[in-house]
């Protein structure tokens, strides 16, 4: 069955779609590497897994910044579908997702700086510290970073379920607007 509704024909631009899926992939891999630290031997996650996590966190910061700039400057905005309350709820969830992504980046960078540990991008270059080392404060930031990550994953999961609901129950073409191919 081909969806030919106006919503299905009204798609996001390629850059917006790429930013969306790259963000989703980075969030999932970052969450996975953080979880894996609990199950792998300590020497594995201290050297390789943590370095990958930090480097991908830098990637997330760059992608988020690019995504925000694109959204303000050139991103395609689409009209909502359905009742006004649904559109309002959608805008609130998207705003919370952006807020949580930004919080994760700020908390992650701050945590690394407060730990006083090396902060590099795949070993290619170091990121200079903007904060003095403070282990007690780092512990608090780590807790916030972890809580924020779980909230982000649950909210993103709800976002994904809502997209699937639109696709398979409402059949209104909303999900198709963000798919790379129509």
C-alpha positions as CSV (number, residue, x, y, z in Angstrom):
1,X,0.0,0.0,0.0
2,X,1.4,3.4,-1.0
3,X,0.7,6.4,1.2
4,X,-0.2,9.3,-1.1
5,X,-1.5,11.6,1.6
6,X,-0.3,15.3,1.6
7,X,1.7,14.5,4.8
8,X,3.7,11.7,3.1
9,X,4.6,14.0,0.1
10,X,5.7,16.8,2.5
11,X,9.1,15.5,3.6
12,X,12.0,17.0,5.6
13,X,15.1,18.0,3.6
14,X,18.0,15.6,3.3
15,X,20.2,17.4,5.8
16,X,17.5,17.4,8.5
17,X,16.9,13.7,7.9
18,X,20.6,12.9,8.1
19,X,21.0,14.9,11.3
20,X,18.0,13.1,12.8
21,X,19.3,9.6,12.1
22,X,22.9,10.4,12.9
23,X,21.8,11.8,16.3
24,X,19.7,8.7,17.0
25,X,22.6,6.4,16.1
26,X,25.1,8.4,18.2
27,X,22.7,8.4,21.2
28,X,22.2,4.6,21.0
29,X,25.9,3.8,20.6
30,X,26.8,6.3,23.4
31,X,24.2,4.7,25.7
32,X,25.4,1.2,24.7
33,X,29.1,2.0,25.5
34,X,28.1,3.5,28.8
35,X,26.1,0.4,29.7
36,X,28.9,-1.9,28.5
37,X,31.2,-0.4,31.1
38,X,29.2,-2.2,33.7
39,X,29.7,-5.6,32.1
40,X,33.2,-5.6,30.7
41,X,36.5,-6.0,32.5
42,X,37.7,-2.7,34.0
43,X,40.9,-2.5,31.8
44,X,38.8,-2.7,28.7
45,X,36.5,0.2,29.4
46,X,39.2,2.4,30.9
47,X,41.3,2.3,27.8
48,X,39.3,1.6,24.7
49,X,35.6,1.8,25.6
50,X,35.8,5.0,27.5
51,X,37.9,6.6,24.8
52,X,35.3,5.6,22.2
53,X,32.5,7.0,24.4
54,X,34.2,10.3,24.9
55,X,35.1,10.6,21.2
56,X,31.5,9.9,20.2
57,X,30.3,12.4,22.7
58,X,32.4,15.0,20.9
59,X,30.8,13.8,17.7
60,X,27.4,14.2,19.3
61,X,28.3,17.8,20.3
62,X,29.3,18.6,16.7
63,X,26.2,17.0,15.2
64,X,23.9,18.7,17.7
65,X,25.5,22.1,17.0
66,X,25.2,21.5,13.2
67,X,21.6,20.3,13.7
68,X,20.6,23.4,15.6
69,X,22.4,25.8,13.2
70,X,20.7,24.0,10.2
71,X,17.3,24.1,11.9
72,X,17.6,27.9,12.5
73,X,19.2,28.8,9.1
74,X,17.8,26.4,6.5
75,X,16.0,23.5,7.9
76,X,12.6,22.7,6.5
77,X,9.7,23.0,9.0
78,X,6.6,21.0,8.3
79,X,3.1,21.6,9.5
80,X,1.7,19.4,12.2
81,X,-1.0,16.8,11.6
82,X,-3.9,15.9,13.7
83,X,-5.5,17.7,16.7
84,X,-3.8,20.8,18.1
85,X,-3.1,19.0,21.4
86,X,-1.1,16.3,19.5
87,X,0.9,18.9,17.7
88,X,1.6,20.7,21.0
89,X,2.7,17.4,22.6
90,X,5.0,16.7,19.7
91,X,6.6,20.2,20.0
92,X,7.1,19.7,23.7
93,X,8.7,16.2,23.2
94,X,11.0,17.6,20.5
95,X,12.0,20.5,22.7
96,X,12.7,18.1,25.6
97,X,14.8,15.9,23.4
98,X,16.9,18.9,22.2
99,X,17.2,20.0,25.8
100,X,18.3,16.6,27.0
101,X,20.8,16.2,24.2
102,X,22.4,19.6,25.0
103,X,22.4,18.7,28.7
104,X,24.2,15.4,27.9
105,X,26.9,17.2,26.0
106,X,27.4,19.9,28.7
107,X,27.4,17.3,31.5
108,X,29.7,15.0,29.6
109,X,32.2,17.6,28.8
110,X,32.1,19.1,32.3
111,X,32.4,15.6,33.9
112,X,35.5,14.8,31.9
113,X,37.1,18.2,32.7
114,X,36.2,17.9,36.4
115,X,37.7,14.4,36.5
116,X,41.0,15.9,35.4
117,X,41.5,13.1,32.9
118,X,42.6,13.1,29.3
119,X,39.9,14.2,26.9
120,X,40.8,13.4,23.3
121,X,39.1,12.7,20.0
122,X,40.0,9.2,19.0
123,X,43.6,10.0,20.0
124,X,43.9,12.6,17.2
125,X,43.8,15.7,19.3
126,X,43.2,16.8,22.9
127,X,40.3,19.0,24.0
128,X,41.6,21.6,26.5
129,X,40.1,21.7,29.9
130,X,37.9,24.7,30.8
131,X,37.4,23.6,34.4
132,X,39.7,22.8,37.3
133,X,39.8,19.2,38.5
134,X,37.2,18.6,41.3
135,X,36.5,14.9,42.0
136,X,33.6,15.6,44.4
137,X,31.8,17.8,41.8
138,X,32.7,15.3,39.1
139,X,30.8,12.6,41.0
140,X,27.7,14.8,41.1
141,X,28.0,15.6,37.4
142,X,28.4,11.8,36.7
143,X,25.1,11.1,38.5
144,X,23.3,13.9,36.5
145,X,24.8,12.6,33.3
146,X,23.6,9.1,34.0
147,X,20.1,10.2,35.0
148,X,19.8,12.5,32.0
149,X,20.9,9.6,29.7
150,X,18.1,7.3,31.0
151,X,15.5,10.1,30.7
152,X,16.8,10.8,27.1
153,X,16.6,7.1,26.2
154,X,13.0,6.7,27.6
155,X,11.8,9.9,25.9
156,X,13.5,8.9,22.6
157,X,11.9,5.5,22.9
158,X,8.5,7.1,23.4
159,X,9.2,9.3,20.3
160,X,10.0,6.2,18.3
161,X,6.9,4.4,19.5
162,X,4.8,7.5,18.6
163,X,6.3,7.4,15.1
164,X,5.4,3.7,14.7
165,X,1.9,4.5,16.0
166,X,1.5,7.1,13.3
167,X,2.8,4.6,10.7
168,X,0.9,1.5,11.6
169,X,-2.2,2.7,13.4
170,X,-3.0,6.2,12.2
171,X,-1.4,5.6,8.7
172,X,-1.0,9.3,8.3
173,X,2.5,9.4,6.7
174,X,4.2,11.2,9.6
175,X,7.0,8.7,9.9
176,X,7.6,8.7,6.1
177,X,8.5,12.4,6.3
178,X,11.7,11.5,8.2
179,X,12.7,8.4,6.4
180,X,15.7,8.6,4.0
181,X,13.7,7.1,1.2
182,X,9.9,7.6,0.7
